Amino acid sequence: MRAPAKTFRDLIVWQKAHEFVLAVYPFSESFPRKEIFCLCSQFRRAAISIPANIAEGFGKRSRADKARFLNIAQGSLEECRYYVILSADLGYGKTQELERRLEDVSRLLMAYERYRRPQRVSLNS
C-alpha cells in the first residue's frame, strides 16, 4: 500500500489530470482561429478545472467540502468528454489519445471518491 499523500501533487489522480491538461493545450492549439474564444477556451478551462478542483479538495478539512470539490472535478471531466466528442465530430483532430487519458482520469477519480467516502459499518456482523 502507498504512503498517504502529503500534498495534492502526490495523488496519482491529480498527476494524470494534469497530464490531460498538458495534452489538451497542443491539441486545441490547432483549432481554427474562429474557435479561440469559444471551443478552445471552454475546453481548456474545463480541463484545468479537473486537477484544480482535485487540488482544492485535497486542502479542505471536512469530508463534505472534499466531496464537493471532487464532484466539481467529475463534472468538469464530463464536460471535457463532450468537448473531445465535439472536436472529433468537427474534424479538429484525432482524439484517441485524449480519450484514453480522460478515461484514465475518470477511473482514478471514481476510485479516489470511493476511497474518500466514509466506510459504513454493518450492524449484521
C-alpha positions as CSV (number, residue, x, y, z in Angstrom):
1,M,0.0,0.0,0.0
2,R,1.2,3.5,-0.8
3,A,2.0,6.1,1.8
4,P,-0.6,8.7,2.4
5,A,-0.3,11.8,0.1
6,K,1.3,14.8,1.8
7,T,0.3,17.2,-1.0
8,F,-2.1,17.0,-3.9
9,R,0.9,16.5,-6.2
10,D,1.3,13.1,-4.6
11,L,-2.1,12.0,-5.8
12,I,-1.9,9.8,-9.0
13,V,-5.4,11.1,-10.0
14,W,-4.0,14.7,-9.9
15,Q,-0.9,13.7,-11.8
16,K,-3.0,12.1,-14.6
17,A,-5.4,15.0,-14.7
18,H,-2.5,17.4,-15.0
19,E,-1.1,15.3,-17.9
20,F,-4.5,15.5,-19.5
21,V,-4.4,19.4,-19.3
22,L,-0.9,19.3,-20.8
23,A,-2.3,17.2,-23.7
24,V,-5.3,19.5,-24.3
25,Y,-3.1,22.6,-24.9
26,P,-1.3,21.4,-28.0
27,F,-4.4,19.6,-29.3
28,S,-6.5,22.8,-29.1
29,E,-3.7,24.9,-30.5
30,S,-4.5,23.5,-33.9
31,F,-8.2,24.6,-33.7
32,P,-9.4,27.1,-36.3
33,R,-8.9,30.7,-35.4
34,K,-12.7,31.2,-35.1
35,E,-12.6,28.8,-32.1
36,I,-10.1,30.7,-29.9
37,F,-12.7,32.4,-27.8
38,C,-15.3,29.6,-28.0
39,L,-14.4,25.8,-28.0
40,C,-10.7,26.3,-27.4
41,S,-11.2,28.5,-24.4
42,Q,-14.0,26.3,-22.9
43,F,-12.1,23.1,-23.4
44,R,-9.0,24.5,-21.7
45,R,-11.0,25.9,-18.8
46,A,-12.8,22.6,-18.2
47,A,-9.6,20.6,-18.5
48,I,-7.8,22.9,-16.0
49,S,-10.8,22.7,-13.6
50,I,-10.2,18.9,-13.1
51,P,-6.8,19.0,-11.4
52,A,-7.5,22.4,-9.9
53,N,-10.6,21.1,-8.0
54,I,-8.8,17.9,-7.0
55,A,-6.1,20.1,-5.5
56,E,-8.5,22.4,-3.8
57,G,-10.5,19.5,-2.4
58,F,-7.3,17.9,-1.0
59,G,-6.7,21.0,1.1
60,K,-10.2,21.1,2.6
61,R,-10.7,19.6,6.1
62,S,-14.3,18.4,6.1
63,R,-15.5,15.3,4.1
64,A,-18.4,17.3,2.7
65,D,-16.0,20.0,1.3
66,K,-13.7,17.4,-0.1
67,A,-16.6,15.6,-1.7
68,R,-18.0,18.8,-3.2
69,F,-14.7,19.6,-5.0
70,L,-14.3,16.1,-6.3
71,N,-17.8,16.3,-7.6
72,I,-17.0,19.6,-9.4
73,A,-13.9,17.8,-10.9
74,Q,-16.1,15.0,-12.1
75,G,-18.5,17.5,-13.7
76,S,-15.6,19.2,-15.5
77,L,-14.3,15.8,-16.6
78,E,-17.7,15.1,-18.2
79,E,-17.7,18.5,-19.9
80,C,-14.2,17.6,-21.4
81,R,-15.6,14.3,-22.5
82,Y,-18.2,16.2,-24.6
83,Y,-15.5,18.6,-26.0
84,V,-13.5,15.6,-27.1
85,I,-16.5,14.3,-29.0
86,L,-17.3,17.7,-30.5
87,S,-13.7,18.2,-31.6
88,A,-13.7,14.8,-33.4
89,D,-17.1,15.5,-35.0
90,L,-15.9,18.9,-36.2
91,G,-12.8,17.3,-37.7
92,Y,-10.4,19.2,-35.5
93,G,-8.0,16.3,-34.9
94,K,-7.5,12.8,-33.8
95,T,-8.9,12.4,-30.3
96,Q,-8.0,8.8,-29.4
97,E,-5.1,9.8,-27.1
98,L,-7.2,12.4,-25.3
99,E,-10.0,9.9,-24.9
100,R,-7.6,7.4,-23.4
101,R,-6.1,10.0,-21.0
102,L,-9.6,11.2,-20.0
103,E,-10.7,7.6,-19.3
104,D,-7.7,7.1,-17.1
105,V,-8.5,10.2,-15.1
106,S,-12.2,9.2,-14.9
107,R,-11.4,5.7,-13.5
108,L,-8.9,7.1,-10.9
109,L,-11.3,9.9,-9.9
110,M,-14.1,7.5,-9.2
111,A,-11.7,5.3,-7.2
112,Y,-10.5,8.3,-5.2
113,E,-14.0,9.4,-4.5
114,R,-14.9,5.9,-3.2
115,Y,-11.8,5.9,-1.1
116,R,-12.7,9.3,0.5
117,R,-16.3,8.2,1.4
118,P,-16.8,7.1,5.0
119,Q,-17.0,3.4,5.5
120,R,-20.3,2.1,6.5
121,V,-20.4,-0.3,9.5
122,S,-22.7,-3.2,9.1
123,L,-24.9,-3.9,12.1
124,N,-25.3,-7.5,11.0
125,S,-21.7,-8.6,11.6
